[in-house]
Amino acid sequence: MTNYLDFEKPLAEIEGKAEELRALARQNEEMDVADEAKALDRKASELLDDLYKDLTPWRKCQVARHPQRPHCKDYIEALFTEYTPLAGDRNFADDHAVMGGLARFNDKPVVVIGHEKGNDTKSRIERNFGMARPEGYRKAIRLMEMADKFGLPVISLVDTPGAYPGKGAEERGQSEAIARSTEKCLQIGVPLVSVVIGEGGSGGAVAFATANRLAMLEHAVYSVISPEGCASILWKDSEKMREAAEALRLTAQDLNKLGVADKIIKEPRGGAHRDSMNTIKSVGKAIEQMLSELDKQSPKDLVQSRRQKFLEMGSKGLAA
């Protein structure tokens, strides 16, 4: 069953009518509704093209948060083999909002790390909706240290509304853990590539995405704060999230112009949730390309170029 976003309601009505006609035809074989159903399909296809032709930043936020969008677990299962998850931060607990472990990508050993939101009520609660606690970032640090020790490339998949802001997380050093994870990203002498597959929220995303190469899916977003949070602070009104989304310049297209995102990965028509497998294949090809660009660099060059990338970030496209 397809979940429709608010701006897709006209599409839902047309596709719903087409399905109703087909359901009636299945119940009564004498009914011939093929032509009417095909006409509705054509109308729905044209409307889908029109809706996604020029999405506003706020609508891109909605698409990035779509519950049926492929998540970290889906990418790991489809793109990696011999995945061996590693649990815990060796200090407090295992954070289920962060997945990570050893795996093979195109038969080459790598370390993969990512935020996992879950895909139903039970798993979303277990995964804390992709909002990592300090132990999640410390698990990531542990994995990056292992990758650096054994010379394994690191692949990170970013999809989080932000780090968890709860009292327990703050008591256990949330900001310090995020800072340490970001620092570790800058220190490791192995290729580090990152893909924003949905939401890239605040420092919770930066802690995994401080990479040599950063790619974003076409309708993914990456920002210092959510549009709702920004609107609440600036205008004291969370309903101004559309204006905030415009001001934040959080789309893949804006961030590519600013030099934050190195690559934009095209999504299927209607968003990643309408064709998950092709989306995952496209992400796999992008990861392969980014790793090949870094393959011949020495550990010293990898660290230096990564640091330089972030020192120059934002200077590109500021005049636009």
C-alpha positions in Angstrom: 0.0 0.0 0.0 1.4 3.4 -1.0 1.6 6.2 1.6 0.8 9.5 -0.1 2.2 12.8 1.0 0.0 15.9 1.5 0.9 17.4 -1.8 0.2 14.0 -3.5 -3.5 13.9 -2.6 -4.7 14.6 -6.1 -2.6 11.7 -7.3 -4.0 9.5 -4.6 -7.5 10.2 -5.8 -6.8 9.3 -9.4 -4.8 6.2 -8.6 -7.5 5.2 -6.2 -10.2 5.5 -8.8 -8.2 3.4 -11.2 -7.7 0.7 -8.6 -11.5 0.8 -7.8 -12.3 0.2 -11.4 -10.0 -2.8 -11.6 -11.4 -4.2 -8.3 -14.9 -4.0 -9.8 -13.8 -5.7 -12.9 -12.3 -8.5 -10.9 -15.6 -9.0 -9.1 -17.6 -8.9 -12.4 -15.9 -10.4 -15.4 -18.5 -9.0 -17.7 -17.4 -5.4 -17.0 -14.9 -3.9 -19.4 -13.1 -1.0 -17.7 -9.7 -1.4 -19.3 -9.9 1.8 -21.4 -11.1 3.9 -18.5 -8.4 2.5 -16.1 -5.7 3.1 -18.7 -6.9 6.7 -19.2 -6.7 7.3 -15.4 -3.2 5.7 -15.4 -2.1 8.2 -18.1 -3.6 11.0 -16.1 -1.8 9.9 -12.9 1.5 9.5 -14.8 1.2 13.1 -16.1 0.3 14.4 -12.7 3.2 12.6 -11.1 5.6 14.2 -13.6 4.1 17.6 -12.9 4.3 17.2 -9.1 7.9 16.2 -9.1 9.1 18.4 -11.9 10.1 21.3 -9.6 9.7 20.4 -5.9 9.9 23.2 -3.3 12.5 22.7 -0.5 9.7 21.9 1.9 8.2 19.2 -0.4 11.7 17.8 -0.7 11.8 17.5 3.1 8.5 15.6 3.0 9.9 13.2 0.3 13.1 12.7 2.3 11.1 11.7 5.3 8.7 9.3 3.4 8.2 6.2 5.6 8.5 3.9 2.6 11.8 5.3 1.5 14.6 2.7 1.6 16.6 2.9 4.8 20.1 2.0 5.9 19.2 -1.7 6.5 17.8 -2.0 3.0 21.0 -0.6 1.5 23.2 -2.9 3.5 21.2 -6.0 2.7 21.2 -5.2 -1.1 24.7 -3.7 -1.7 27.0 -5.5 0.8 27.9 -9.2 1.3 29.2 -10.9 4.4 27.9 -8.1 6.6 29.0 -8.8 10.2 27.4 -6.2 12.6 29.5 -5.1 15.6 27.5 -4.0 18.6 28.1 -1.7 21.5 30.5 1.1 22.4 32.5 -0.9 25.0 31.4 1.6 27.6 27.6 1.8 28.1 25.3 0.0 25.6 24.5 -0.8 22.1 22.6 1.9 20.2 20.1 0.4 17.7 19.8 3.7 15.9 23.2 3.1 14.5 24.1 0.1 12.3 27.7 -0.7 11.6 30.1 -3.5 11.0 32.5 -5.3 8.6 31.3 -6.2 5.1 32.3 -6.6 1.5 31.4 -4.1 -1.2 32.0 -5.4 -4.7 33.9 -8.2 -2.9 36.3 -5.8 -1.3 36.4 -5.5 2.6 35.0 -2.3 4.0 33.4 -0.9 7.1 29.9 0.4 6.8 28.1 2.7 9.2 24.7 4.2 9.1 21.6 5.6 10.8 18.6 3.2 10.8 15.1 4.7 11.3 13.1 1.5 11.2 10.1 0.7 8.9 7.2 0.0 11.2 6.0 1.2 14.7 7.9 -1.5 16.6 11.2 -1.1 14.7 11.0 2.7 14.7 10.7 2.7 18.5 13.6 0.2 18.8 15.7 2.3 16.5 14.6 5.6 18.2 13.6 6.9 14.8 17.2 7.1 13.7 18.2 9.5 16.4 21.5 8.3 17.9 22.5 8.5 21.5 26.2 9.0 22.6 26.8 5.3 22.6 25.9 5.2 18.9 28.5 7.8 18.0 31.0 6.0 20.2 30.2 2.8 18.4 30.9 4.6 15.1 34.2 5.9 16.5 35.2 2.3 17.4 34.4 1.1 13.9 36.3 3.9 12.3 39.4 3.2 14.4 39.2 -0.5 13.4 38.9 0.6 9.7 42.0 2.8 10.1 44.0 0.1 11.8 43.3 -2.5 9.0 43.2 -0.1 6.1 39.5 -0.6 5.2 37.5 2.1 3.4 34.6 3.5 5.4 31.1 4.0 3.9 28.5 5.9 5.8 24.8 6.1 5.1 23.2 9.2 6.7 19.5 9.3 7.5 18.6 11.0 10.8 16.5 14.0 11.9 19.4 14.7 14.3 21.0 13.3 17.4 18.7 12.4 20.3 18.2 15.4 22.6 17.0 13.4 25.7 18.2 14.0 29.2 20.0 10.7 29.5 21.9 11.3 26.2 23.0 14.7 27.4 24.1 13.3 30.8 26.2 10.7 29.0 28.0 13.4 26.9 26.0 13.7 23.6 27.8 16.8 22.3 31.2 15.4 23.2 30.4 12.1 21.4 29.3 13.9 18.3 32.4 16.1 18.3 34.7 13.0 18.8 33.0 11.2 16.0 33.5 14.2 13.7 37.1 14.5 14.8 37.6 10.8 14.0 36.2 11.3 10.5 38.9 13.9 10.0 41.7 11.7 11.4 41.4 8.4 9.7 43.9 7.6 6.9 41.5 5.6 4.8 38.9 6.6 2.1 35.7 7.8 3.7 32.6 8.3 1.5 29.2 9.2 2.7 25.7 9.3 1.2 22.7 11.2 2.6 19.9 8.8 1.7 17.1 10.7 3.4 17.5 13.4 6.1 20.8 14.8 7.2 20.0 16.5 10.4 22.4 18.8 12.3 25.5 17.5 14.1 24.0 14.0 14.2 24.6 13.8 10.5 27.9 15.7 10.4 29.4 13.1 12.8 29.1 10.5 10.0 29.4 12.7 6.9 32.7 14.5 7.4 34.0 12.6 4.4 36.3 12.8 1.4 33.3 12.5 -0.8 29.7 13.3 0.0 26.8 12.3 -2.2 23.1 13.1 -1.8 20.0 11.5 -3.3 18.1 13.9 -5.4 15.4 14.6 -2.9 17.5 14.2 0.3 18.0 17.1 2.6 21.0 18.2 4.8 20.8 21.1 7.2 21.9 22.5 10.5 18.4 22.3 11.9 15.0 21.1 10.8 12.7 23.6 9.0 10.2 23.3 11.9 12.9 23.9 14.5 14.3 26.9 12.5 10.8 28.4 12.2 10.2 28.0 15.9 13.4 29.9 16.8 13.3 32.6 14.2 9.5 33.3 13.9 8.2 31.6 17.1 5.9 29.7 14.7 6.7 26.2 13.5 4.0 26.6 10.8 6.5 28.8 8.9 8.5 25.7 8.1 8.1 26.4 4.3 9.8 29.7 4.6 12.5 28.2 6.8 13.1 25.4 4.3 13.7 28.0 1.6 16.1 30.0 3.8 18.1 27.0 5.0 19.2 26.0 1.4 19.0 22.4 2.5 18.4 20.6 -0.8 20.9 18.5 -2.7 20.9 21.0 -5.5 21.7 24.0 -3.2 24.4 22.1 -1.3 26.0 20.9 -4.5 26.3 24.6 -5.6 27.8 25.5 -2.2 30.4 22.7 -2.5 29.0 20.7 0.5 27.7 17.8 -1.7 30.0 16.5 -4.3 27.5 14.4 -6.2 23.7 14.2 -6.7 22.2 10.8 -7.2 19.1 10.9 -9.4 16.0 9.3 -7.9 13.3 7.4 -9.8 10.3 9.4 -11.0 8.1 10.1 -7.9 11.0 9.6 -5.4 13.0 6.7 -4.0 10.0 5.1 -2.3 8.4 4.4 -5.7 11.3 2.3 -6.9 13.6 1.2 -4.0 15.7 -1.3 -5.9 16.7 1.1 -8.7 17.5 3.8 -6.1 19.7 1.3 -4.2 21.5 0.4 -7.4 22.1 4.0 -8.2 23.6 4.6 -4.7 25.8 1.5 -5.1 27.2 2.9 -8.4 27.8 6.3 -6.8 29.7 4.7 -3.9 31.8 2.6 -6.3 32.7 5.7 -8.3 33.6 7.8 -5.2 35.8 5.0 -3.8 37.6 4.6 -7.2 38.4 8.3 -7.1 40.2 7.9 -3.8 41.8 4.5 -4.5 45.3 5.7 -5.2 45.6 8.4 -2.6 48.0 7.8 0.3 46.7 8.0 3.9 48.4 11.4 4.3 46.8 12.8 1.2 43.3 11.4 2.2 43.5 13.2 5.6 44.8 16.4 4.0 42.3 16.6 1.2 39.4 15.9 3.6 40.5 18.7 5.9 41.0 21.1 3.0 37.5 20.2 1.7 35.9 21.3 4.9 38.1 24.4 5.2 36.9 25.6 1.8 33.3 24.5 2.3 30.7 27.2 1.6 33.0 29.5 -0.3 31.7 28.0 -3.6 28.5 29.5 -4.8 28.1 32.1 -2.1 27.6 34.8 -4.7 24.6 32.9 -6.2 
